[in-house]
Amino acid sequence: MKSIAILPLLLAASTAQAQDVAPPAPPAAEDGGLSGSVSDENDWQDTSIAITDFATDNDVPTATNAGSTVQLGRGLSRIIAANLRNNGLFKPTGPDGLPQPAYGEVQAPNFGLWQGRSAEMLVQGSVRAVGGQIAVGCYLFDVALGQQLTGASWTVPPGEWRRAAHKCSDLVYSRLSGENPFFDSRVAYIAETGPKSRRIKRLAVMDSDGANHRFLTTGQAMALTPRYSPDYKSILYLSYLNGNPRIYVYDLASNSQRLITESRNPTFAPRWSPDGRWILYSMAIAGNTDIYRIPASGGPSLRLTSSPGISIGGSYSPDGSKIVFESDRSGTQQIYVMNADGSDQRRISFFGGRAATPEWSPRGDQIAFTHIAGNFRVAVMSPGGGTLRYLTDGWQDEAPSWAPNGRIIQFFRTERGSGKASLWQVDLTGRNERRLPTPVDGSDPAWGPIRP
């Protein structure tokens, strides 16, 4: 049985043309974001967090697309409120309808005022235009205790003002939940347009909330399965160029790409090692598909699997010692684990149906995958194959990708009949699900690490 990733790829490869890197895009509109309200059952459910407009000492124009420093202060607080509302842990209020502090009150709030409004936590901040840059301060207060819990400040270029809001969101989220941050991260995915029989697939990137969207390739050839490098400097992806598969690394600073390897044989699913030194990929030769490893700088490939059948995909454990992959060597698609050198290959999925597209959690404690038993559903299990748990219940949900903190999973959902694909996120409870806005259809999401 072929992997679910193989058939669409082979059909599209026959019509692909030359792949060109898209020209640098003008600054994208920095609006947009996740929609929908969520809640979760944990110690922080229903925690009341008041978020005020970020105050400024002088309302002056800025080079951002948000407007003056007063308008920028409102934009920052709205992004923070949306982030905390949509992550599944908190129910923030504001900034609309709340009293707004003066600049001198940012680090000395009127706790009595907020106690009277039944706020448990308070987020206040400041924004200033300094030498062409944007200086942002963010402070979290415990209203009942009347004290500051944490605070930080950042200076960012005008075009990256939203990053300050994401960093503030991460600061609050981590302090209150004890979890690692994830808001200041980016997502790569495949943007899809055109009819179902002739889809155009382009490499695209955006912020974790869907803002700052940018196309990286022109769509002249098919792009597939992107993955951010561990250092965030590049994106690994597969392209069919003139009908032949090529693995490229796209450099985000120079908007150029370099070829890692090419072949006339069907090739699939390139993946980075955690240290960025190696790239895994799968290639079909004489009816057998195996997993190979190649240096990230290019060079000869080493075959890691050799069992009859189809072995595809490889996701390293966070420490780089093991690889999880899918194979039909037992007769149906199932999940296997092996050591990083290819030794000790063993099956771990024994719960009926088929299993595909495994992805190791950045925490190392779970493996997300696509379970196929009629419908396609995103599920998680332990690295030993136990504790199967479904997170979605759609008709065709597949290709999970973890948030950098290992608490949220992104995947793509295909509509029955139309074939339209869209990006979704779900937390580990499986109850908090929401769609990520994209300008066109989207598939193959890949969540990058926290930005440096």
TORTORMI-428550 format. One record per residue (C-alpha): x, y, z. Coordinates in pm, whole numbers, plus 50000, padded with zeros to 5 digits. Layout:
REM residues N
{{X, Y, Z}}
...
***
This chain:
REM residues 452
{{50000, 50000, 50000}}
{{50150, 50332, 49895}}
{{50188, 50613, 50146}}
{{49920, 50881, 50136}}
{{50196, 51126, 50043}}
{{50310, 50939, 49733}}
{{50011, 50931, 49502}}
{{49930, 51305, 49491}}
{{50298, 51382, 49449}}
{{50344, 51150, 49153}}
{{50031, 51275, 48978}}
{{50140, 51635, 49005}}
{{50502, 51570, 48910}}
{{50419, 51490, 48551}}
{{50288, 51842, 48484}}
{{50541, 52043, 48685}}
{{50755, 52304, 48511}}
{{51071, 52493, 48604}}
{{51080, 52629, 48957}}
{{51176, 52994, 49008}}
{{51228, 53173, 49336}}
{{50967, 53442, 49381}}
{{51098, 53800, 49381}}
{{51122, 53968, 49720}}
{{50775, 54079, 49817}}
{{50693, 54430, 49937}}
{{50616, 54455, 50308}}
{{50304, 54251, 50364}}
{{50000, 54386, 50538}}
{{50063, 54300, 50899}}
{{49706, 54228, 50996}}
{{49511, 53908, 51028}}
{{49520, 53637, 51290}}
{{49339, 53344, 51437}}
{{48970, 53365, 51504}}
{{48750, 53177, 51748}}
{{48729, 53143, 52125}}
{{48864, 52849, 52320}}
{{48881, 52726, 52676}}
{{49058, 52450, 52861}}
{{49028, 52262, 53189}}
{{49335, 52344, 53392}}
{{49448, 52565, 53676}}
{{49435, 52876, 53456}}
{{49092, 52826, 53302}}
{{48880, 53141, 53338}}
{{49174, 53342, 53475}}
{{49074, 53703, 53423}}
{{49357, 53891, 53250}}
{{49298, 54259, 53179}}
{{49508, 54394, 52891}}
{{49524, 54770, 52844}}
{{49644, 54980, 52553}}
{{50020, 55020, 52564}}
{{50085, 55379, 52668}}
{{50326, 55624, 52509}}
{{50501, 55934, 52637}}
{{50462, 56113, 52304}}
{{50215, 56045, 52023}}
{{50432, 56069, 51711}}
{{50418, 55908, 51366}}
{{50603, 55579, 51318}}
{{50726, 55388, 51015}}
{{50502, 55093, 51104}}
{{50180, 55017, 50922}}
{{49994, 55059, 51253}}
{{50015, 55440, 51259}}
{{50131, 55669, 51538}}
{{50262, 55549, 51874}}
{{49911, 55574, 52026}}
{{49767, 55362, 51745}}
{{50062, 55125, 51771}}
{{49994, 55084, 52144}}
{{49639, 54979, 52066}}
{{49759, 54737, 51796}}
{{50011, 54572, 52029}}
{{49757, 54510, 52303}}
{{49501, 54371, 52058}}
{{49751, 54115, 51927}}
{{49843, 54011, 52280}}
{{49477, 53971, 52374}}
{{49409, 53764, 52062}}
{{49712, 53542, 52126}}
{{49618, 53467, 52486}}
{{49253, 53415, 52397}}
{{49326, 53172, 52116}}
{{49584, 52951, 52286}}
{{49329, 52763, 52496}}
{{49439, 52860, 52848}}
{{49312, 53210, 52927}}
{{49016, 53442, 52882}}
{{49156, 53793, 52855}}
{{48958, 54115, 52839}}
{{49052, 54438, 52667}}
{{49187, 54656, 52548}}
{{48848, 54782, 52427}}
{{48623, 54897, 52710}}
{{48896, 54913, 52974}}
{{49047, 55215, 53151}}
{{49371, 55310, 52982}}
{{49675, 55399, 53195}}
{{49883, 55709, 53156}}
{{50246, 55654, 53062}}
{{50359, 55706, 53422}}
{{50118, 55439, 53547}}
{{50248, 55158, 53327}}
{{50478, 55018, 53597}}
{{50276, 55154, 53890}}
{{49916, 55047, 53826}}
{{49615, 55139, 54036}}
{{49552, 54794, 54182}}
{{49236, 54906, 54359}}
{{49081, 54999, 54025}}
{{49149, 54653, 53883}}
{{49040, 54471, 54198}}
{{48708, 54652, 54161}}
{{48682, 54510, 53810}}
{{48755, 54155, 53935}}
{{49073, 54130, 53729}}
{{49314, 53867, 53860}}
{{49603, 53955, 53631}}
{{49693, 54276, 53453}}
{{49909, 54331, 53145}}
{{50028, 54685, 53079}}
{{50298, 54816, 52852}}
{{50468, 55110, 52689}}
{{50566, 55200, 52333}}
{{50801, 55472, 52210}}
{{50961, 55571, 51883}}
{{51338, 55588, 51943}}
{{51586, 55666, 51667}}
{{51379, 55508, 51395}}
{{51319, 55197, 51605}}
{{51024, 55091, 51821}}
{{51084, 55040, 52194}}
{{50823, 54826, 52369}}
{{50790, 54739, 52739}}
{{50563, 54464, 52872}}
{{50467, 54402, 53236}}
{{50251, 54140, 53408}}
{{50097, 54214, 53748}}
{{49913, 54001, 54004}}
{{49624, 54226, 54104}}
{{49539, 54049, 54430}}
{{49900, 54054, 54549}}
{{49955, 54404, 54418}}
{{50291, 54321, 54266}}
{{50468, 54276, 53935}}
{{50527, 53913, 53835}}
{{50751, 53971, 53535}}
{{50848, 54227, 53276}}
{{51073, 54281, 52977}}
{{51144, 54531, 52701}}
{{51249, 54503, 52338}}
{{51363, 54735, 52063}}
{{51254, 54623, 51716}}
{{51260, 54764, 51361}}
{{50929, 54920, 51254}}
{{50856, 54632, 51017}}
{{50877, 54383, 51304}}
{{50655, 54557, 51557}}
{{50425, 54254, 51574}}
{{50716, 54050, 51708}}
{{50715, 54264, 52021}}
{{50348, 54173, 52076}}
{{50427, 53804, 52028}}
{{50722, 53828, 52268}}
{{50501, 53992, 52529}}
{{50242, 53716, 52476}}
{{50514, 53456, 52528}}
{{50631, 53630, 52845}}
{{50281, 53626, 52997}}
{{50198, 53276, 52875}}
{{50518, 53122, 53010}}
{{50499, 53298, 53347}}
{{50140, 53194, 53414}}
{{50132, 52847, 53259}}
{{50486, 52725, 53320}}
{{50497, 52616, 52953}}
{{50761, 52710, 52699}}
{{50673, 52996, 52460}}
{{50552, 52960, 52102}}
{{50389, 53282, 51979}}
{{50709, 53437, 51838}}
{{50747, 53172, 51570}}
{{50668, 53129, 51201}}
{{50491, 52874, 50985}}
{{50592, 52749, 50641}}
{{50331, 52579, 50426}}
{{50229, 52497, 50070}}
{{49991, 52752, 49918}}
{{49754, 52586, 49670}}
{{49552, 52740, 49387}}
{{49383, 52614, 49071}}
{{49144, 52326, 48999}}
{{49181, 51996, 49186}}
{{49324, 51820, 48881}}
{{49589, 52090, 48815}}
{{49687, 52238, 49150}}
{{49960, 52503, 49163}}
{{50164, 52460, 49480}}
{{50388, 52739, 49610}}
{{50613, 52767, 49912}}
{{50485, 53034, 50155}}
{{50559, 53158, 50508}}
{{50372, 53358, 50773}}
{{50367, 53440, 51143}}
{{50219, 53191, 51387}}
{{49890, 53385, 51387}}
{{49868, 53404, 51006}}
{{49998, 53759, 50967}}
{{50293, 53879, 50755}}
{{50222, 53631, 50479}}
{{50473, 53591, 50195}}
{{50507, 53365, 49891}}
{{50862, 53237, 49837}}
{{50828, 53054, 49504}}
{{50642, 53144, 49187}}
{{50443, 52826, 49140}}
{{50601, 52739, 48806}}
{{50686, 52402, 48957}}
{{50536, 52207, 49242}}
{{50666, 52268, 49595}}
{{50606, 52016, 49875}}
{{50677, 51933, 50241}}
{{50866, 52239, 50373}}
{{51059, 52236, 50701}}
{{51233, 52524, 50882}}
{{51598, 52474, 50966}}
{{51677, 52462, 51340}}
{{51853, 52802, 51316}}
{{51557, 52961, 51128}}
{{51781, 53079, 50846}}
{{51642, 52854, 50575}}
{{51362, 52625, 50464}}
{{51410, 52274, 50330}}
{{51159, 52164, 50069}}
{{51097, 51933, 49777}}
{{51039, 52065, 49425}}
{{50962, 51888, 49101}}
{{51170, 52065, 48837}}
{{51095, 51966, 48477}}
{{50936, 51650, 48608}}
{{51236, 51552, 48823}}
{{51243, 51580, 49202}}
{{51494, 51812, 49363}}
{{51556, 51891, 49728}}
{{51637, 52257, 49790}}
{{51734, 52471, 50086}}
{{51583, 52819, 50054}}
{{51789, 53092, 50224}}
{{51551, 53342, 50383}}
{{51804, 53626, 50409}}
{{51918, 53623, 50045}}
{{51594, 53488, 49889}}
{{51802, 53232, 49704}}
{{51814, 52856, 49711}}
{{52075, 52585, 49674}}
{{52033, 52235, 49546}}
{{52096, 51952, 49792}}
{{52025, 51655, 49568}}
{{51829, 51565, 49257}}
{{51720, 51241, 49097}}
{{51497, 51095, 48828}}
{{51356, 50862, 49092}}
{{51048, 50964, 49295}}
{{51166, 51145, 49607}}
{{50971, 51242, 49919}}
{{50960, 51416, 50256}}
{{51299, 51583, 50327}}
{{51356, 51650, 50700}}
{{51629, 51819, 50906}}
{{51819, 51661, 51190}}
{{51791, 51860, 51517}}
{{52145, 51995, 51482}}
{{52093, 52094, 51117}}
{{52385, 51880, 50995}}
{{52184, 51612, 50817}}
{{51881, 51580, 50593}}
{{51660, 51272, 50570}}
{{51459, 51194, 50258}}
{{51291, 50898, 50091}}
{{51354, 50776, 49737}}
{{51196, 50500, 49527}}
{{51431, 50278, 49326}}
{{51317, 49967, 49136}}
{{50988, 49950, 49320}}
{{51132, 49988, 49670}}
{{51122, 50313, 49866}}
{{51383, 50366, 50137}}
{{51497, 50641, 50370}}
{{51833, 50807, 50302}}
{{52052, 51052, 50490}}
{{52261, 51320, 50323}}
{{52482, 51597, 50468}}
{{52303, 51934, 50475}}
{{52592, 52073, 50270}}
{{52532, 51810, 50001}}
{{52732, 51501, 49912}}
{{52676, 51127, 49897}}
{{52364, 50974, 50051}}
{{52353, 50686, 50297}}
{{52060, 50443, 50285}}
{{51911, 50375, 50630}}
{{51634, 50126, 50545}}
{{51635, 49824, 50315}}
{{51319, 49623, 50389}}
{{51095, 49539, 50092}}
{{50812, 49789, 50049}}
{{50777, 50160, 50105}}
{{50949, 50343, 50393}}
{{50883, 50717, 50400}}
{{50935, 51019, 50612}}
{{51170, 51056, 50898}}
{{51129, 51270, 51206}}
{{51416, 51279, 51451}}
{{51368, 51264, 51824}}
{{51468, 51597, 51986}}
{{51805, 51456, 52096}}
{{51874, 51323, 51745}}
{{51926, 50964, 51863}}
{{51617, 50808, 51699}}
{{51401, 50846, 51389}}
{{51029, 50775, 51358}}
{{50899, 50685, 51011}}
{{50620, 50505, 50827}}
{{50651, 50181, 50633}}
{{50420, 49925, 50473}}
{{50666, 49636, 50521}}
{{50405, 49459, 50738}}
{{50142, 49487, 50463}}
{{49985, 49819, 50562}}
{{50116, 50165, 50652}}
{{50239, 50161, 51010}}
{{50474, 50361, 51233}}
{{50827, 50243, 51306}}
{{51118, 50374, 51512}}
{{51488, 50318, 51446}}
{{51817, 50447, 51576}}
{{51965, 50743, 51389}}
{{52211, 50513, 51210}}
{{51927, 50291, 51082}}
{{51972, 50009, 51333}}
{{51707, 49849, 51556}}
{{51404, 49914, 51334}}
{{51083, 49819, 51511}}
{{50711, 49875, 51466}}
{{50528, 50072, 51735}}
{{50170, 50109, 51598}}
{{49939, 49815, 51672}}
{{49594, 49969, 51710}}
{{49421, 49882, 51381}}
{{49385, 50082, 51063}}
{{49681, 50251, 50900}}
{{49923, 50511, 51036}}
{{50126, 50770, 50846}}
{{50314, 51106, 50862}}
{{50466, 51068, 51212}}
{{50624, 51371, 51377}}
{{50815, 51361, 51706}}
{{50717, 51619, 51968}}
{{50987, 51876, 52053}}
{{50943, 51759, 52413}}
{{51020, 51403, 52309}}
{{50725, 51260, 52500}}
{{50476, 51203, 52216}}
{{50455, 51129, 51844}}
{{50182, 51291, 51635}}
{{50063, 51109, 51323}}
{{49776, 51055, 51081}}
{{49555, 50758, 51169}}
{{49359, 50617, 50874}}
{{49056, 50404, 50949}}
{{48791, 50528, 50710}}
{{48854, 50895, 50782}}
{{49195, 51055, 50831}}
{{49242, 51178, 51189}}
{{49530, 51345, 51370}}
{{49633, 51145, 51676}}
{{49916, 51119, 51926}}
{{50084, 50826, 52098}}
{{50383, 50766, 52321}}
{{50722, 50689, 52160}}
{{50668, 50329, 52260}}
{{50338, 50313, 52073}}
{{50099, 50325, 52369}}
{{49827, 50566, 52483}}
{{49670, 50637, 52143}}
{{49458, 50951, 52160}}
{{49265, 51124, 51881}}
{{49281, 51503, 51854}}
{{49061, 51558, 51548}}
{{48758, 51395, 51389}}
{{48744, 51541, 51039}}
{{48700, 51365, 50708}}
{{49063, 51411, 50603}}
{{49297, 51564, 50863}}
{{49666, 51490, 50809}}
{{50033, 51589, 50827}}
{{50064, 51712, 51188}}
{{50339, 51957, 51280}}
{{50419, 52057, 51640}}
{{50436, 52405, 51789}}
{{50782, 52477, 51934}}
{{50654, 52414, 52289}}
{{50492, 52079, 52205}}
{{50147, 52184, 52326}}
{{49970, 52265, 51996}}
{{49963, 52078, 51665}}
{{49907, 52223, 51321}}
{{49768, 52011, 51036}}
{{49579, 52047, 50712}}
{{49220, 51951, 50644}}
{{49084, 51860, 50300}}
{{48718, 51916, 50220}}
{{48521, 51623, 50086}}
{{48433, 51668, 49719}}
{{48600, 52003, 49649}}
{{48951, 51895, 49746}}
{{49014, 52237, 49905}}
{{49274, 52226, 50179}}
{{49310, 52456, 50480}}
{{49541, 52487, 50781}}
{{49413, 52415, 51132}}
{{49548, 52405, 51485}}
{{49442, 52188, 51777}}
{{49575, 52167, 52132}}
{{49656, 51844, 52310}}
{{49312, 51823, 52471}}
{{49160, 51791, 52123}}
{{48884, 52034, 52221}}
{{49037, 52365, 52115}}
{{49045, 52362, 51737}}
{{49065, 52661, 51503}}
{{49143, 52748, 51146}}
{{49450, 52951, 51055}}
{{49368, 53215, 50793}}
{{49561, 53197, 50465}}
{{49501, 53397, 50144}}
{{49466, 53073, 49942}}
{{49423, 52704, 50019}}
{{49700, 52556, 50232}}
{{49861, 52217, 50301}}
{{50180, 52063, 50444}}
{{50223, 52305, 50738}}
{{50556, 52318, 50919}}
{{50587, 52509, 51243}}
{{50930, 52661, 51298}}
{{51113, 52695, 51632}}
{{51100, 53003, 51850}}
{{51265, 53286, 51660}}
{{51611, 53389, 51780}}
***
